[in-house]
Amino acid sequence: MNRNVITLSVLLAGSALLGGCAASAGSPSATLPTASLSPAASATLTPAPSLSPLPTATATASPSQNGSETRKPSASTSATKSVDVPQQVLSMLKKKGAVLPRTTPLDKGQKLTASIASNDAKGYKVYFYGAPKALPIGDPSLSPDGKIPVAASFTARGKDTKRDKDLFAKIDFSQWPAEQAVDLGHKIKGYPEGAAGSQYLSWKEGRWQLQLRSTTEDKIDNAAIARKIVNYLEKNALPAPHDNGKITIDYRPGGKEVKVGVYWQDGDIVYELETGRVPIDALTMAVSVK
């Protein structure tokens, strides 16, 4: 008799317990506190629109692979990835201690490649191109006069007394009256000059002389361009010339085309970087030389 009563009591208690669990499962407020839906908590679960999908566990296993294989390339990453091409070219150059621009800005969709025009123990000349597709270095389709646009050329050569005298001719900044000086920022003054349908603006930064020329009728604001250059060089260091350094910026008639030359001496070597890209792109290449 007592055994039957105990068994019946256990069964009744178990039924009550199961009923209580079922009731609590059917009530959202019992298991999902409102605190878990606060804006701060939900914001951490929403990736920024500019970010790529989160990498998988296998992609993040190696820190060196993170980003390069999981992030969608942007216009700015083409210059970073272009470092591989200069490294390959450097391995082909015969001159000891050879250097090259490690960053070459390109238009969207272009792929960096290169050809070697001259190469011996005394010097070299390399052309960099913005190709529509990936091409091997020295591909037969690469030519300075060909269909694939040249992004820049870089030359290392020995000194040439006559040529270098003209190239690195000193500008006498004392010839300008103080009131004609143009404030370029960072305590740097520019000195304007007009001659034969052209307007010039010259200034000096350390051992570097810079000169910007445009056609007078194009009414290009030379000072505004110079200020952007000065601002850029305040944050980015050009190679230190042993003797002289010179930058020439020449806007062609119409103002849509420009030729930039960056020249400097380092011991017995003269380096020449020439490009048809905008001045800041030219400086980006120059500061990356190593």
N, C-alpha and C positions, 0 to 999 in steps of 0.2 A: 504493500500500500504506500509506504513512505517513498519507495523507489519511483513509483509512477508519478507522485506529486512533484518530486524533484525534476524529473524529465520534462513534465509539462511546464514547469516554471522556466526552465532553460530555453525551451522552444519559444515561449511567449516573450522572453527578454530579447532573444535574437531577432524576432520579427520586429520588435519596436526599434531596435538599433538599425536595421536595414531600412526601415521606413524613414528614420531621421536622416540617414545619408542621402537617400533619394531626394528628400525635400531640399536639403542644402545644395545638392548638385543642380537642381532646377532653378536656383536663385542666383543670378549673376552678381548681385551686390555682395554675396557672401564670399566669393573667391576672387573678384577683380576690383580691388580698391581704386577709387577715383584718383588717388595720388599717382598711379602708374600712367595716367593719361595726360600728365602735365606737359605744357609746350616744350619745356627743356628736355624732357625725356624723348618726346617724339622727334625733336629736331635732330638728335644724334643718329637717328635711323634713316635720314634722308640725305643722300649724297648730293654735293653741289653739282649743278647742271654741267659745269665745265670738266668734271672729273670723269674718267673712264670707269667702266665696271670694276669692282674690286677684284684683285688677282686671286687666282685659285691657290690652294695650298701648295701645289707642286711648283707654281711660278714663283712663290715667295720663299721657297726653301733656300735659295741662294740670293743674298742681298744684291749681288752684282747683276742679277737678271731682272730685279724688280724695276719696273718702269719701261725698260727697253723692249720687253716682250708683251707687256700687258697694257701699256698706254698708247692711245692713238696718236701718231705723230702730228705735230702742229707745224706751222710755217717756221717757227723759231728753231725747231729741233733739227732742221736740215743742215743748219750751220754747225751744230754740235756733232752730228754724225759724220760730217765731212772731214773730221780729224783723221779718219782712217785713210783717206786718199793721200794727204800729205805724208803720213807715216810710211806708206808704201813707196812714194816717190823718194823720200829721204833714203830709204834702203837701197835705191838704185844710183844715187849720186856718188861720184868718185871723190869729190873734195871732202877732206876731213873737216869736221865741225860745221857741216852744212846746216842751214836753217831755212825754214819756210813758214809762210802764214799757216796757222793751224785752224783758222776759222775763215770761211769764205761765204758771205751772205749770197743767197741765190733767190730767184723768183720762185713762187709757189709751184711745186710740181717738178722743178728741175733737179737733176742729179749731178753731183760734182764728179768730175773726172779730170784727167790731166794728160799733157804730152810734154816730153822733154826735148827742147829745141837744140840745146848744146849741153855737153857734160864732159868735163875733164878735171884733172887734179887742181886746176887753177880757178875754175868757176863753172857756172851753169846758168841756164835759162829755162824756166818752166812756165807753161801756159796752163791756166785752170779754166775749165769750161762748165757751163750750165747746160747739160745735155737733157733731152726729153726723156731719156731712159738710162738705166745704169750701163755704162760702157767701161771696158777695161782701160787701164792707163796705156797710152800710146796707140789706141785704136786707129786704124787707117782713116776713119771718117773725121778724125780730129786734125784741124788745121786752123791757124790764125785767120786765114782768109776764107774758111769754109762756112758751111751753113749753120753749124753749131756755134752759138755765141760764146765769145771769150769773156769770162768773168774778170780775169786779171792775169797779168804776167809778173813774174818775179825773177830778178836777175842778180847774181852775185858775180862781180868781176874785179879785176885788179885796177889799181889807180891809173888814170889817164890824165896827165898834167894839164894839157890844153882843154880837154873836154870838161874836166872837173873844175877848172878855173871859171869857166862860163856857168856851169851848173850851180856851183856854190858861191857865186858872186855875192859879196856882202851888200846889204841894203843900208844906206846911211840914214838912219831914222832921225838924226839930229837936223836934217834939212827942213823938216816940217815945223812950222810955228806951233806952239803948244795949244793954241786955241783951235787948231784944225783937227786935233786928235779926237778920235771916237772912242767912247768908253765901251769896252767889250766885256766888262765884268771881271771879277777876280783880280782887280788892280792891273789889268792888261789894257793897253791903249793900241788902237788901230790907226793907221795913217792912210787917208784916201788920196787918190791921184787920178786925174783924167788925162787921156792922151789918145789922139787919132781914133775917136769913136769908141774908145774903151774906158771903163772905169775900174780902177784897181783899189784894193785895200790890203795893206801889208801890216804884219805885226810879228812879234818875236816871243817865243816861249822857251826859256833856257837857251840851249844851243840850236834850237830849231827856228828857222825863218819860214813864215807862211805868207803866201800871196794868193789873193783871189781876184780873178779877172772876169768881167762880163761886158757885154755890149751895151753901150749907153742907151740906145733906143729901146732895149728890152726892159729897162727900168727895174732890173733885179735889185733887191735889197741886200747888197753885199754885207752890210753891218749885221743884219739879222742872221744871215748864214754863219758869219764869223762868230757871233755870240753862241750859237749852237755848238760850234766846233770847240770853242774855249770851254764851255760847260762840260762837254764830253771828255776833253783832255784833263780836266780837273779830277776826274774819277778814273781815268784810264791812262796808263803810262806808255808813251811811245818808247821804242828802243833808244837806249842812250848812245848818241853818236860820239865816237872818239874825238872827232874834230868838228864836223859840220853836219847839219841836218836841214833839209829843205822840203817844203810841201807846196806844190803848185795846184791850184784849182782853176780850171779854165772852162767857163760856160761858153758854148758855141752860139753863134747867132740864132736867135729864136728862143734860147734859154731852155730847150728841152733835152739837150745833150750836154754832157760834161766830161771832161777828162781830168783825172786826178793823178798826180805823180808824187810819190813819197820816196825821198832819196836821202841816204845817210852813209857816212864813212865810219868804219870800225877797223882801225889799224890800216892794213894795206888793202882792205876789201871795201868796195863800194856796193851798196845794195840799192836796187831800184824796184819799186812796186808801182805798177801802172794799171789803171782800171777806168772803165767808162761808167762805173756805178757811182751813186751819189756820194758826197764827201764822207758822211758818217760810215757808210759801208767800207770805204777805203781805209778809214781810220780803224775800223773794227778788224780789218785784215792786218794792218800794220802793228797794232798792239798785241796781236796774237803770234807774232813771229818769234820762233824759238827753235 
